């Protein structure tokens, strides 16, 4: 008999037909005559109840079932066959009367996910088992749906899916917080440094011991922090592309908002100016919110009731809003009027803090806000310079509850302005020769934005920490699984 997913069985007709159920035991209640086993297979939030009546076995393989019941415990995996019937219990439409039962994998008493509440901190210590919990299972189903939504949005609008390289010699953000990729023997380099130091070598010149021409790529290389620069090359050939893949940042931060490995969504569009970029970003956010509310309704109810009260109302409001738009200069003026409310005082030239962003969305506009035209000193080198020479055509999309959700810009399309900006920031133009070439050969206005996928999932689920919305979190001192 072919097994069906539990989510399919729960919405099927209770017509007494024979079905097969496969999954993991959540709970078992064994009274004198009645046995109830709750089984979940991860396909949906709810499990299905297997019912066995010793006083009325109704053709069940009683000897075999009684033998297997002695092996059933929380966490055990089972394969059961029975008949699907209406359930007399409240809260469930159907159940399965047990005809046969086989324990595939036993679960001993030290199984850590017993029927009690577990903190998210404890669950991170058993990342290999936490998907079996209601919370993490729901998060991962939402994550799966939202990944599909990302592709659907861009495919419906004529974008090409672009796979950006994970290994690069360019620092997209210019911050230098990158994981180095090397095949050089670090132990031998350290030994050489010790010997050189004994001869009076200045420790600050220790890097001179490294000959990158002998490394695998012949020069210093790192894991990427963004696929944007490479995506721009394909946008200037295919018009509209998007990346959706892992990126890495070696920022030594132990906060709920930082991961060392995370996924980024980065569309790049040729012939798009900032206003076009902003229109697309707004459409994208609304599309994702609507997708979560309609496609993940059962899991969203759980998050709304158990994780963050009012979550569904918040996301619905975002989906139905016309996003406000305000320049950075005007936003700062508004914030300065309320500086007594902030830990970090707002002033022109400051990088807006989360408290500033949330104030704009939750207090001033009471809906999502797009802040544009930021000071060039606080934004990346590739952003298009405005005629005032002080600001760039950047935009941040702010939403109630967390602040910034998306960051984007129109890219600098002028060769001379871009190379001057690279030099101004102390970067090496030769490291970006190919990127500069895009401005030499058929340059066009083009724009894009970036959305951290984990930040999106955290927002949609109401979870408090990015480490709880990615299957296996990578952070400082955290790479055990």
C-alpha positions, 0 to 999 in steps of 0.5 A: 500500500502506498503511504500518503502524507499526513497533510493529505490524509487530514483533508481526505474523506473519512470513508473507511478506506485503508491507508498507510501512515508513516512518521514519528510518534509525538505522544502515546496514551495507553489506557485499559482498552484504548490506545491513542498514538499521535504521529507527525511526518512534518508535512504539516503542523498537525499530526494524525491520531492512530486509535486502537481499541482492545475491546473491539479489534475489528480485524486488527492484527492484535498479537503483532500490535501488542508486541509493537506497542511495547516498543513505541515511545516518543520519538520512535518512527512507525509505519501503520496501516488502518482505516480512515474514519471520522474522529469523535475527538474535538479538533480533528476531523479524521483518525485512523483505526489501527489494523497493523503497526511496525516500529521502524526505529525505536527511541530510548528514554534519553530522547531529548524532545519529550512532551514539554516546553523547550527553549530555543537556546536548548534547541540550538544545542540539538540542531539535528533534532529540533526540526521535529518540534512544532516550532522549528518544523513550522519555520522550515515549512514557511522557509520552503514556501517563501523560497518558492515565492521568491522564484515565482515573483521574479520568474513571473516578471521575466527575470533570469535566475543567476548563480553567483560565485561563492569564491571571489577576489572582490569585496562587494561591501568594502568592509573587509569582513570576509572569510579567506579561502586558501590552500596554503599551509598556515602552520608552515607560515606561522613557523616561518613567522616565528623564525623571522621574528627571532631575527628581529622582524617587525610583526606588522610585516608578517603578512609579507611572509605570505606568497599568494602567487603560490595559493590555489587562485594565485591571489588572496580570495574569500567567500563572497559577502554578496553576489551583486557585482557579478549579477550586474555583469549579467544584468547588462546582458540579460536585462533582468537577473536575480541571485538567491544563494548563500553568502558569508560575513566574518563579522564577530557578532553574537547578536540575534541579527547576525549570522556568518552564513546566510542567504541573500536575494539580490535582483539586478535590473538594466535600464532601471532607475531608483524609482523603478527599483523602489516600485519593484521592492514594494511589489516584492514585499507585498507579494511575499507577505500575501504568499505567507498569509495564504500559503502558510495559513496553518503555520502562521496561526501558530506563530500568531498565537504562540510566538508573536501576538498580532503577527498576522495583523501586522503582515496583512497591514504591510501587504495592503499598504501603499509604502510611504517615501521620504528622503533621508534629509527629511527623515532626519528632520522628523527624527530630530524633533523627537531626539529625546526619545532615542538612545542614539541621537539622530543627525544629518550624516548618521547611519539610521539605527533600528530605533530610528527606523521603527519610529518612522514606520510605527509612529510617524507613518504607521506603515512601511517607509522607503527612505532614499538619497542617503549621505555617500559616506555611509553607503557602498562605493557602487551607488550612483552619486546625486548631483549635489555631490553629497548623497547617493541614490540609495533606498532602504525599505523599512517595515513595522516591527524590525526596521530595515528589511531591504537595502538597494540603490541605483548603481553608478553607471559613469566610469570616471565617477566610479573609479574616482569613488573607488580611489577615494575609499582607498580601494584598488581599481585593479581589483575591480577592472572587470566591474569598471569595464561594464561602464566602458562598454555599453553602460546603462542605468541599472539598479538592484536591491538585497534582501537577507532571506533569514531576515525575511523569515524572521519577520514573517514568523516573528522569531526573535533570532536569525539562528532559529530560522536557518537549518544549521546556524553558523556564528562565532564558535558555532559550527558543530552540526 
